Amino acid sequence: MCEDDSALNGQEPPEIPLPGALFRDTGRGDRVGEFRGVVGPYWSLRPVGGGVEWEAEPEWVRALTPAERLSVENALRNLRSSRGGV
């Protein structure tokens, strides 16, 4: 097996996003998380609003649509409001 499997299938490796970017992990039940970094061949994602990070395979992760992003951001604001934050 080659070190860079992407060279074998003709695909470029995914571009590394900025920390905090929101993604949907379709390989893990459509979980939504914030990008935290790279761990070996995996991306580290954390639930929006905090929690335990998980490792996701980049080929199963996609950026949120504008409507999904708005929904997640509104849910996060509501969560912070219910905890007494602004």
Backbone bond lengths (Angstrom), bond angles and torsions (degrees), N, CA, C in turn:
res aa  C-N    CA-C-N  psi(-1)  N-CA   C-N-CA  omega(-1)  CA-C   N-CA-C  phi
1 M - - - 1.458 - - 1.522 108.64 -
2 C 1.298 117.47 140.58 1.449 124.86 -178.34 1.533 109.89 -80.51
3 E 1.333 116.98 147.60 1.462 120.55 177.48 1.521 111.40 -59.47
4 D 1.322 116.27 -37.66 1.465 121.05 -177.79 1.520 109.23 -111.36
5 D 1.341 115.79 90.08 1.461 120.36 -178.65 1.521 112.23 -61.98
6 S 1.349 117.98 -25.37 1.453 119.86 -179.30 1.520 110.80 -64.17
7 A 1.322 117.63 -27.13 1.465 120.60 178.12 1.526 110.44 -69.38
8 L 1.331 116.87 -27.30 1.454 120.81 -178.87 1.525 112.44 -75.57
9 N 1.320 117.22 -36.41 1.467 118.93 -176.44 1.529 112.63 -100.43
10 G 1.324 117.69 6.88 1.451 121.15 174.98 1.512 115.26 77.36
11 Q 1.333 118.19 8.59 1.454 121.05 -179.44 1.523 110.20 -101.95
12 E 1.317 115.04 144.65 1.453 120.72 174.68 1.527 108.79 -77.89
13 P 1.329 117.78 146.45 1.467 117.98 174.05 1.519 109.74 -64.12
14 P 1.347 117.57 149.21 1.465 119.67 -178.21 1.527 110.90 -64.31
15 E 1.325 115.50 145.87 1.461 120.98 176.78 1.523 108.76 -69.65
16 I 1.330 116.31 139.43 1.461 120.90 -179.24 1.531 108.89 -77.48
17 P 1.337 117.05 122.43 1.475 120.42 -179.08 1.527 111.91 -77.68
18 L 1.312 115.55 170.41 1.459 121.85 175.56 1.528 109.71 -77.34
19 P 1.334 117.55 144.95 1.465 119.74 175.70 1.528 110.84 -56.17
20 G 1.328 115.70 138.13 1.459 121.51 -179.32 1.515 113.95 95.94
21 A 1.345 117.40 -13.72 1.468 120.13 177.66 1.525 108.94 -63.28
22 L 1.333 116.06 142.96 1.465 121.27 -176.30 1.525 111.27 -94.30
23 F 1.341 115.11 136.93 1.462 121.87 -178.72 1.516 110.93 -140.37
24 R 1.333 114.53 158.51 1.466 122.34 173.18 1.525 107.08 -110.87
25 D 1.330 116.13 125.76 1.463 122.42 178.75 1.525 107.96 -93.89
26 T 1.336 116.34 96.76 1.462 121.15 -177.01 1.525 111.69 -72.91
27 G 1.300 117.52 -14.39 1.463 121.58 177.34 1.511 113.23 -83.57
28 R 1.324 117.01 -9.34 1.467 122.21 -178.70 1.525 110.99 -128.58
29 G 1.305 117.06 51.33 1.462 120.80 175.32 1.512 114.46 69.04
30 D 1.322 117.51 30.23 1.469 122.48 178.18 1.522 113.25 62.72
31 R 1.326 116.74 31.71 1.465 119.91 176.51 1.523 109.83 -64.51
32 V 1.323 116.11 142.04 1.458 122.20 177.39 1.517 107.92 -104.53
33 G 1.328 115.77 135.81 1.454 119.48 179.77 1.510 112.95 -153.06
34 E 1.327 114.30 166.01 1.460 122.46 176.07 1.514 108.50 -91.61
35 F 1.311 116.78 135.55 1.460 121.28 176.04 1.523 108.80 -67.62
36 R 1.350 116.43 132.16 1.458 121.45 -179.53 1.523 112.21 -114.69
37 G 1.332 117.37 -30.05 1.458 119.69 -178.25 1.510 110.86 163.29
38 V 1.333 114.99 -171.55 1.452 122.31 -178.88 1.528 108.88 -113.13
39 V 1.337 115.88 134.09 1.453 122.52 177.32 1.521 106.32 -126.78
40 G 1.324 116.41 99.29 1.469 120.00 -176.03 1.520 108.95 61.01
41 P 1.333 117.43 -127.64 1.464 119.92 179.83 1.529 113.40 -86.04
42 Y 1.327 117.22 1.59 1.468 121.57 -174.07 1.520 111.92 -107.31
43 W 1.327 114.84 157.80 1.455 121.78 171.00 1.523 107.60 -99.08
44 S 1.299 116.52 137.93 1.450 122.00 176.61 1.530 108.08 -93.42
45 L 1.329 115.92 123.20 1.462 122.60 179.03 1.524 108.83 -119.76
46 R 1.326 116.63 149.72 1.453 122.10 178.20 1.515 108.13 -127.80
47 P 1.318 118.78 140.62 1.462 119.54 177.18 1.532 111.17 -54.63
48 V 1.310 115.97 142.29 1.464 120.73 177.66 1.525 107.45 -64.64
49 G 1.288 117.58 127.80 1.459 121.51 -177.77 1.512 112.97 96.22
50 G 1.333 117.43 -2.14 1.462 121.49 176.94 1.512 113.00 109.21
51 G 1.292 114.87 165.48 1.459 121.08 179.69 1.514 110.93 133.00
52 V 1.307 115.03 -172.58 1.455 122.17 -176.47 1.527 110.51 -77.99
53 E 1.326 115.68 129.59 1.460 120.88 177.52 1.520 110.47 -69.15
54 W 1.336 115.69 155.84 1.453 121.35 173.16 1.520 108.69 -136.04
55 E 1.319 114.65 159.63 1.454 120.59 178.95 1.516 109.34 -98.00
56 A 1.339 115.40 133.38 1.460 121.79 -177.82 1.521 109.40 -123.89
57 E 1.322 115.96 143.91 1.456 120.47 174.82 1.532 107.53 -78.74
58 P 1.345 117.55 123.29 1.472 120.60 -174.60 1.530 114.27 -53.19
59 E 1.322 118.27 -32.13 1.468 119.57 -178.72 1.525 112.77 -69.92
60 W 1.333 117.95 -13.86 1.461 122.19 178.68 1.522 112.41 -103.56
61 V 1.338 117.17 5.57 1.463 122.11 -176.93 1.524 109.18 -108.74
62 R 1.335 115.63 136.66 1.462 119.23 177.08 1.521 109.32 -135.33
63 A 1.334 114.78 152.88 1.463 120.60 177.46 1.525 109.37 -68.32
64 L 1.312 115.64 152.06 1.458 120.02 177.54 1.521 110.53 -73.91
65 T 1.319 115.85 148.89 1.465 120.67 171.81 1.528 107.35 -72.04
66 P 1.332 118.32 163.11 1.472 119.49 177.00 1.536 112.78 -56.14
67 A 1.322 117.69 -39.29 1.472 120.59 179.51 1.534 111.03 -66.83
68 E 1.325 117.16 -40.71 1.466 120.77 177.96 1.525 110.64 -64.89
69 R 1.331 116.16 -42.01 1.464 120.67 179.93 1.535 110.05 -61.34
70 L 1.321 117.19 -44.96 1.468 121.44 179.44 1.529 110.41 -61.15
71 S 1.314 116.82 -43.37 1.456 121.43 179.60 1.530 111.38 -61.68
72 V 1.319 116.60 -45.28 1.464 120.98 -179.99 1.522 110.93 -66.16
73 E 1.327 117.20 -43.31 1.464 120.61 179.60 1.525 111.50 -64.02
74 N 1.342 117.49 -39.00 1.474 120.76 177.02 1.522 110.96 -66.04
75 A 1.327 117.48 -41.70 1.462 120.90 178.38 1.525 110.71 -62.56
76 L 1.324 117.03 -39.55 1.460 121.08 178.61 1.530 110.81 -65.62
77 R 1.330 117.19 -42.32 1.472 120.41 177.09 1.527 110.76 -62.07
78 N 1.317 116.91 -42.46 1.468 120.48 178.54 1.523 111.02 -62.93
79 L 1.324 117.05 -40.32 1.459 121.59 178.98 1.524 110.12 -63.01
80 R 1.321 116.53 -45.92 1.465 120.08 179.80 1.533 110.85 -64.74
81 S 1.326 117.18 -37.90 1.451 121.27 179.41 1.536 111.00 -64.53
82 S 1.326 116.08 -41.08 1.470 119.75 -179.19 1.516 111.72 -69.86
83 R 1.329 117.51 -20.37 1.472 121.98 177.59 1.527 112.00 -90.93
84 G 1.330 116.58 1.57 1.451 120.23 178.86 1.511 114.68 94.20
85 G 1.330 116.79 4.69 1.468 120.17 177.30 1.510 110.39 -85.48
86 V 1.302 115.42 177.05 1.470 119.25 179.60 1.498 109.16 -108.18
